[in-house]
């Protein structure tokens, strides 16, 4: 699974536009520009606690969007399935049997047949 920093960054990629401008700004300052809570607070003229609370609310909002929409999980699942297909192709290339090639084909065919928005966990 993704570590917290990577998870917030990925969630931000998907759902950042749904946050308030202030939430986006603080997340970018903290996670993309590596500013501390104190540095953001000084820049904004507010308390460190206010920045902490604002970031906490922003991350909760991102997690809530993910819980409802699931775009990040869908992408992670798709990547796992593509990686599995690549492993089967590599195994075939290194002398594996026709079963490796057939399995890679099955995975790719399933992915191509997915309805829009499906996770493909079959």
PyMOL commands that set and color helices and strands:
alter all, ss='L'
color gray80, all
select helices_A, chain A and resi 4-18+21-32+37-44+48-69+71-93+98-112
alter helices_A, ss='H'
color red, helices_A
deselect
rebuild
show_as cartoon
